[in-house]
Structures are given as structure tokens and as C-alpha cells.
């Protein structure tokens, strides 16, 4: 919260607490991930009666954590892989401050180097925080970006990267894929592998399958739109221990009831809502938040013929998931070399996208290191469509960290999932938003449209708070203030250049 240009979104007006109403509203939140937990927090803090129904036995959704057991019976921490908590994730951090105002459950990663197939290495350490100096300094010291590359850039075509305006950027660029856009601005291939594939693969997509508007917005969020810096924090313990169990305790102290390991099958809309569960339970509610992944949302809507109208149902049906991703976690009998980074991003080393050395930051892995003298290493493959990915990932690990080739794998867990929302060219216009045809039914999640510069975990948190605000306003209760990075580019000169570029493009199209 150090950027003086961050945007403040004022809370909706109303009474301060549901106790001032004649009757206490009851809301069912379907989904206990970041979006659902943010919505539940926003509602419960204003005195609304809340039930949270979560299909999995744990909270956190795709940032959930649980205890697993290795083949030898050793209990170990497990989750769906590395997540970066950037400093500009204002609304996610707002949620986490409910359990610790100092955010001591997070620990900083001071650098996350990027390396490509030729051994060229970029770093984020020591960069200035103020745009555009941060991006310029990164480019100028990068071995993949030379002065001649800067001269060759098509400044007019590249202007939208520095003059992002949400949602206008989506109207201008969502029909173009990220790879085509980067080629059009003459961005050098080598630098693209490191500087931009990191963003595209954060959406579990190859650049040719990612909307250029999403790429531009990500560039705005992390480089040119915010002065919060380019480094991030990570959870200091497994996600269940560090984040969600404490948040559950906080919410239960405010009367929230959790139903974990229970799937919602149908929602019926009438004078009130009926939320029907696979367990046979039926929860009556004045409002419903659907904060699920794409597949679960589609199943619930398909099983609820009276929900929404034809246009809205078609938009839900048209949602798609991104390519699968693989997380491979290895418990090794010896430590990796001490200079290995906590997190290493890769480019041009398919199928490997990054390597994490968990004992550098996660308490459970550090305990393993202390007890056994080994290491816990995690490999990620985003957009993992090729067969036998696990074998290829280990091969890449041995190439990057040769000492691991002689180590014995004490334990291994491999997760393959395909439940992340797709952000392909053309998806934005038909993506459903927080509101629905029913006043008391709202959506939340990282695949839900909200016309603000947010992405990934922050989009989930922001839509969760926004969903709560929508229902609170309906009940006549005061909402919650939100924050984002600036909603448009910080440079007036670059904004004018982008406007000029658009005018030229429109004239050519006409």
C-alpha cells in the first residue's frame, strides 16, 4: 500500500450492520477458495448469516493445502504449487490482514531469476520501483535486450503496453493473441521468452493462445501501472497452516458455518433461493455467491434450469478452461547447492516453467531439511499438453541443477489439473461478470469478468469482495472499500501516443 496513485473504490452506502435490519439476511457461498472466502468475510463482517459449501475437504481452492503421506508413511505438506503474493494484490492482502495485520504469514522472495536455454539470466533484484524506470532498467540490464532492440521497437504499436486503460484495452486488443502482438511491435524473441512468457504461462497458456489484452494488462499491473515493485512474497508455511485454517477460525468466530467435502448440485430461484447439496442438505438463502471453478459452475447451472436467462446461460456454457498444468514435487535425500534460488523461472526449456526449492521459504520443507539433510524441490509445467511430462521435467532439473542427478528421490507427488479459466483471444466480451439476471445471485472467481486491472489471485479476491458488496447493497448494508493499481497508464505522453495509434488503426480499418 505504498503507491500514492493506487485507486480507491468507495464502499457502497448503507447501515453499518445487519443488526439494524428487521431480519438478518442469509447467504450461501458456494466455493471455499479465495473468491468465496473474500465474499464470506465481506458478508459476515457486516452481520450477514453465512454458510460456505466447499467440495474439497480443505479451503483455499487452487491455493489450498493439505497433508499427504509418502510411501514410507512420512506425513508431508502438499499443495497445488508455487503462488506469488505480489505487493499490489491489495484486496487479497486486505483479506489476509483479517488474521494478521502485519502479514507475518508471508515472507519476501527478494529475487526470482529467469534463465533461458542458452544460459542467459535475468534478475529483478535491485530494480527501481517507479514506472517506467523499473521496466527500462530491467530491459537495459537484460542480456536478452540490447539498445538496438529498443531502437527497433515499433513505438506506436507498442503504446498500448504503456497506456493500458481497463476495460478499453480489452476492446482494442482482446481479438489479438499475445504472440502476434509482440511480433508486431518487434519485441526481440529472446527477451520475449523471459519477459513475457512468464505472464502468459501464469494463465497456463502459450503466447499464441493468450489474449494480447491480458498480456498488456499484466504488464500494466506488474511493471508500468504500479510502483509497489516487482518482487513478491510467499507463504511461510503450507497454505492450510499459514492462511486458510486461521481464516476459517476467524470466520467461525463471526458465525460462519463451513460444509467441507460437500458439492452443490443445484440452485433454485424463487422468492428465496434453495441451494441443494449432494449430501441431501437443502439450504434456504436470501442470496447466493457462486465462487467455483468453471467446470463446477457449468454443472450447477446445467442442473438448475430455472436459473438466469438464455443469454447468461449461454455465456456460462461458453466458458472454457486453460490447458492442463503439472506440479511435480520431489523429496530428495541430499540438499541442492546453497546458491540455488528459492524460485527460478525458465524460458525456452519446455516443458519446465519454473523450479522452487521449498526449504528456502516453507516451514514444513525446512523441517524436512533439518530432519533428513535433504531438499524439497518442486517443478512446474504450465500448458502441459505433451505426454510423459514428469520424465522431461526431471531431465530439465538435472540440466539446470546437475547435483540433483546423483540424488535419490525419497518421495514424489505429481498433480495434473485442468481447472483454470481460459483467457484466449475473444473470450473477454462474453465472459460473465459478478452480477447475474437474479438480484440475489452473484458470481466470483478468477475467471469472472470485472473491469479493473486485476489478475490471478487478486482477481479472485476482488470479485469476492465485489460479490459481497453487491449483496450488501441489496440488503441495504454498507459495503467494503477496495483498491487497485491505477486503471490507466501513468504516462500522459504514452496515453496520447496510444490514442493516436488507435485513431490511425481505425482510419485504416474504415
N, C-alpha and C positions, 0 to 999 in steps of 0.2 A: 504494500500500500504506500509506496514511496513516489509514484508517478503523479505529479501535480496535475497532469492532463487527463487522468482517468475520468471516465464518465460515471456520474451518479444517476441512477434511475429511482426516482422518488417512489416511496411506498404508497399504494392506494389508501385512501382515507376510510375511516370507519371507527366503530367503537374499539377500545383497546383490547377487550377480552370477551369471549363468548358468554361469560357470566352475566354480561349486561343484556343479553337477549332473553326472550321469553322461554326459549328451549335451546338446548345445546345441539348444534349440528353434529352429525356423524358421517365420517368419510372413511371409505375403504381404499387403501393404497395397494395396488396390485404390482408387486415387484419390490424387492428389498435391496436393489443396487443403489448407486449414488443418487440417481434421479428420484427414486422412491423415498429414500431416506431424507433427502432435502425437502421433498414435499411433506413428508410426515412431520419433520421438525418445524417447518413453517406453520403447519396447521396446529400441532399440539401446543406450541408456544403461545398461541392465541386462544387456547382453551377448547379447541375443537376435539371431539371424541374420535380417536383414530384406531383403526385396525390395519396392520400391514400383513399381507399374504405373500409369502415368498416360496417359490417352487423348490429351491435348493435348501439343504439343511443349514446353510450358513448365509450370512448377509454380505453385501458388497458387490453382488453381481459379478461382472468381469474383473473386478478388483477385489474379489473375495479371497479368503484364505482359509485353510483347514489343516488338520493334522493327518498325515499319511503314515504308512508303515513300510519300511524297506523289507526286502525278502528275508533278512536275518532277524526281523522283529523289532528293529530300531525305529522308534517314533521320530518323524521328521516333519518340519513345516513345509507346506506346499501351497502354491497359488498358480494363477494363470500367467505369470510372468511379470517382468520389469514394468514399472509405471513411474513416469517423471512428474513430480508435482511442481510445476513452474510457479514462479513468484506472481505472475499475472493471472493465476487462477483464483481470482478474488472470491467468487461465490462458492467454490469448493472449500477454500480456506475459511470462509465465513461459517460453513457447516462444521469443519473440524475444530474451530475455536470453541464450539459448544462443549467440547470435552477437555480442552486445554487451550487457554487463551494465548499461551506462549508458543503453541505448536511444537512442543518438545518431542512429540512423537515422530517428527520429521528431522532428517539430518541432511546437511548440504553435500552435494557432489560438486566439488569445485571445478571440475573439468570433465568433459566427456569427449575424448579424442575420436576422430574419424580417420579411417585408413582405407586405402583402395588396393586393388590387385597389384599395383606397381609399387606399393610400399609408401606412397605419398600420404602424408599425415597432416590433418588439420586439427586445430585446438580452439577451444572457446575461453581458455584461461587468460585473464588479464585484459579482456576487451573492454573498451569504454561502454557505458550503459546507455548513453544518449543517442537516439537516432538522428541522422543517418550515420553518425560516426561509427557505431557498432558494426553495421554491415560493411562500411567501407574499410574499416580496419581488418575485419575478417577476410575480406576479399584481397586486400593488398598484401597480407602476410601469408596467404594460402599458396602452397606450391602448385595448385591446380588453376590458379587465376593470375594472369600476368597483366601488366599495364596495357599491352597491345589488345588483350581481350576486352578491357574496359573501353578502349577506343572503338573497337568493332561492334560494341553493343548497339542495337537499334533502340536509341533512347525513347523515341516516340512510341514504339511498340511495347517497350518495357515499362512505360509510365504507369500502367495500372498496378504494377507491383508496389509502387511507392505512393499511390494515390487511391488506396482502397477505400471504398465507401459502401457500407452494408445497408441495404441489400443491392444497391445499384451494381456493384461488381459482379454479382451473380447474373443479373440481367444482361451484362455485357460479355461475360466470359464463360458462363456455365455450359455453353454449347461446344466449347473447345476443350480438347484434352490437354493435360499438362505438358506432355512431351512435345506436341505440336506447337504450343505456345512458347516453350523455351527455345525451340529451334527457330521460331520466327523472330525472336529477339537476339539471336546469335549468341546465346549463352554457351560457353565452352563445354564440350562433352565431359571432360574430366571433372570440372567443377560441379557440373550437374549431378554426377554420380554421388558426390559427397554432400553438397549444399542443399540439393532439392529432393533427392530420393529419400533422404531422412524424413521429409514431410510426407511424401506420397505413401511411403510404406507405413507411416503412422496410421494411415487409413487402410492398411492391409491391401494396398493396390499398387500396381506398377504405374509409372508415369503416364503410359498410353491409356490407362483405364481410369485415371483420376481427373475430375473436373479442374480446369485451369482456374476457375473461380475459387475452389477450395485451396488450391496451391497459393494463389495470391493472398487470400485471407490468412492462411497460416503464416506466410511471410510477414504480413502486417502484424499479426499477434505477437510473433516472437522476435522480429527484427525491427521493422520500421514504424510500428504503431505504438510500441511500449518502451519505456525506459526502466523497466523492472530488471533488465539484464537477461542474459542468455543461459545462465546456469540454472540449475533446478535443485529441488530437494527430493529425497526418497524416504519411504517409511523405514524407521529404525528397527522395526520388528515385523514379523509376518502380519499381513493386513488385518486378519481377525483380531490379533492381540493388540496391535498398535491403534487401530481405527474403529472397527465395527463393533466389537464387543463393548468397548467403553461407550460408544454412541447408543447402542441398544440399552445399556444401563441408564443413560441419561434420558432416553425417550420413555422407558418404562417408568421412571420416576415421575414422568408427566402423564402417566396413564395410558400410554400407547400399548396395545396388545399385539404381539407378534405370533404369526402362524407360519412356522417354517416347515419345509418339506411338504407343502400343500400347494397344488396347482389350481388356479382358477380356470373353469371351463366355459363359463357363460356369464354375461351381464344382461339383465333385463331392465328396460327403462319404462317407467310409468310415472305415477305421481311421486314415487321414490324409486330407487334402484334396488335390484336384487343381484347380489354377487354370489354365484353358485360355484362351489369348490368340488374338486374331485373327491374330497373326503366325505362328501354328502352334506356339509355345512352350507347354510344359506345366510348371508349377511345382508341385512337391510341397511340402506345408506341414503343420506341426502346428497352425497357427492361421491364420485369415483375418480381416482387417478390411475390410469393405465400406464405404468412405468416399466414395461417389459422389453425384451429384445424383439426383433422384427418377427421371428417365427411365432413366438407366443402371442404377440399382438394379433397377427393374422389368424391364428387358430381361435382366439377368443371372439374376434369379430365374425368369423365364419360361422361359429356356433351360436351367434346372437343375432338372429335375422331381423329383430326389431331395432337394432342399434344403428343410429346415423341415417344418412340418406344415400342415394345411389352414387353421387359424386364422391362423397367422403369414403364410402366403402371401396370404391374403385381405386382411390389413392392408397388406401391401406393395402389392397391386394397387389398393387403395382410395386410396392417396396421390395427391394432385393438386398441380399447380404453380400458382403465382400468375399473375396477368395479365402480359402482356409489359411490358418496360421498354425505353426507348430512351436511348442515350447519344449525343450529338452533339458532336463536338469540332471546333472551328474554329481554324485558324491565321490570324490577321489581320495586315494589313500595318502597322497602327499600334497604339499602346498604348491600352488603356482608361484612363480617368481615374485618377489615383493614389489617390483615396479609395475606389475600389471594393474591397469586402471580398474576402478570399480565397474565402469561401463565403457565399452568400446563399440562405436558404430562402424559399420563397414559399407563399402560401395564396390560394385563390380566383383564381388566374391560370392555369387549365388551358390547355394540358396541362403547363405548366412547373412543376416542383417545386423546382429549385434551379439556381443558376449558380455555377460555380467559375472563378476566374482563376488558372490553374495556375502562372504565373510567380511568384506570391506565395509558393509553398512548394516546388514541384517543380523539381529541379535541371535536368532536361532542358528544361523550358519556360523557365526562367530563362536558359539558354544560348541558346535561340531568340530570346528578347527581346534579349539582348546583341548577337547577330549581325545581327538584322534590324530591330530597333526596333519589332517588333510585339508582339502578345499571343496567348496560347493560352487560349481560353475554352471551357468545357465546359457543356453544357446537359443536364439530366436530365428525363425524363418517366417517372414510375412509373405503373403500371396504365394503360399507354398502349394503349387499345383503339380509339381513333379513327383514321381514315385521315389521311394527309398530315401526320403529327405534326411532321416536320422543318421544314416551312414555318411551322407555327404556333409552334414553339419559337423560330425566328429572329425572328419578328414580336414575340414577347414580349421577347426580348433587346433589340430596338430600342426598345421602350417603356420598359424599365427602365434601359437604358444607351444613351441617344439617340446618343451619339458613335459607336456601332458601326454605325449606319445608313449612315454615309459611308465605312466601311472596306471594303477589298477582301479577300475571302476567298482567301487564298493556298492553303490546303489544308483539306480536310474529310474526316472519317470518321464514319460513322454505324453504330452497333451496335444491333441489335434482338434481344433474347433473352427466352426464356420458360422458364427452367430453375430458378427459385427456388421453394422449397416454399411451399405454401399454408397459411395459419393461419386458416381460416374457422370460423365458429361450428360446434361439434360435432365438429371434427377431433381434438381432444386425446385423447379416450377411446380411439380406435382407432389412434393413431399408434404405430408400433413403437418400442421402446426399444433401448438398447445391447445387451442380451442377446438371444439367439435360442434356438430349440429345440436348437441344437448348442452344446455347451460351448466348442468351439474357434472358433466363428464369432460375430463381433460386428459391430455397425453403429456408424457415427459420421457426424456431419454436422449442419448447422444445421436440418435437417428431422427429426432424430431426437429422440424424447422423452427428457428427463432431468429429474427432479423437483427442479430447482434454479432459482433466479431468474437465468437467463442468457438471452441472445438474440443473434441475428445472428452476427457473427464469434466472439463469446465462447461461444455455444452450440456452434459448430463445434469450437473449441479444447477446450472442456470435455468434450464427448463423445469427442473423440480421445484425450485423456488417460485418460478413464474406460474406453474400449475397451482401451487398453494395460494399465491396471490389472487389468481383468477377465482378460485372458490371462496376465498376470504371476502373478496369484493362482493360476490353474490350473496354471502351471508350478512353483509354489512359490517364486516370486521376489518380493522386496519391490517395492511399487508406489511411486507418486508422490503427495505431498501436494498437494491442490487448495484453492482459496479461492473464495468467492463473497461477494457482498453479503449482508446478513442475510436469512434465509429467511422472516422475518415482519416486519410493520410495527414501527417503532421506538417508537411511542407506545402505552402500555398503555391509555390512555383511549380512543383511536380503535379499538384492538382490541376493547375491551368494547362500544363502540358498534356495531361491525360484527357482533359476536356477537349483540347484541340485535336488530339488523336482520334477521339470518338467522333468528332464532327467530320473529320476527313473520311473516316470509315463509313459514316452514314451517307456522305455525299457519293462515295464510290458505289455503295450498295444501291443508292437511288438511281 
